[in-house]
Amino acid sequence: MLFRQHVLAAIASGDVTLAFRRWTKPTVRAGGTLRTAVGVLAIDAIDEIEEGAITDGDARKAGFADLGALLKELAARREGRCYRIAFHRAGDDPRITLREMSDFGSEERAEIGRKLDDFDRSAGMAWTIPVLTLIAACDGTTATELSAAIGMEKLKLKTGIRKLKELGLTESLAVGYRLSERGRAFLKGAVTHKKADGAEDTIRFSS
């Protein structure tokens, strides 16, 4: 369930606590949560509703100027049934705090490494460290650029980067991605090795 930027700002301030969607099947459930750019939303209730039962007050609580504006948006999608979703902001996205946790213990670093290995095996190619390295080289690197650089289909790559975000290693910008402090700290330890003479060298991946 996506929200426009001005609605997200109103959710953050507590002015918006409702949403109306036309769905063939609800994408959220009562008692569940939804992560957004302004924090985690707790879904309090989801109910099927006739459009004629929606009030002007409901529309304003959903971030619309009036009922007419809400009904116009609902009319843009004809298929499915209309649902009323009630929610409240439950707190910050835990990934934000995770992204700042860059002081690794050896066990934690090893666990992240094991998860990245699992992602690589699942994809049938070693993509995680190359992608982290490319993102580290330039903030705002896009999925299109990364896809071309490592030879992975774009949608598959974007799914993979969401997994990196769950580990607190990357974050999304308005355009493209960048590494978090956690991601940079992990990558520094993951791609640096000792040469035979004891000097440090960094593994680089061609773009």
Secondary structure, DSSP 4 states (H G I P E B T S, - for coil): ----HHHHHHHHHT---EEEEEESS-SS-TT-EEEETTEEEEEEEEEE--GGG--HHHHHHTT-SSHHHHHHHHHT--SSEEEEEEEEEEE--HHHHHHT-----HHHHHHHHHHHHHHHHHHTS--HHHHHHHHHHSTTB-HHHHHHHHT--HHHHHHHHHHHHHTTSEEE-SSSEEE-HHHHHHHHHHHEEE-TTS-EEE-----
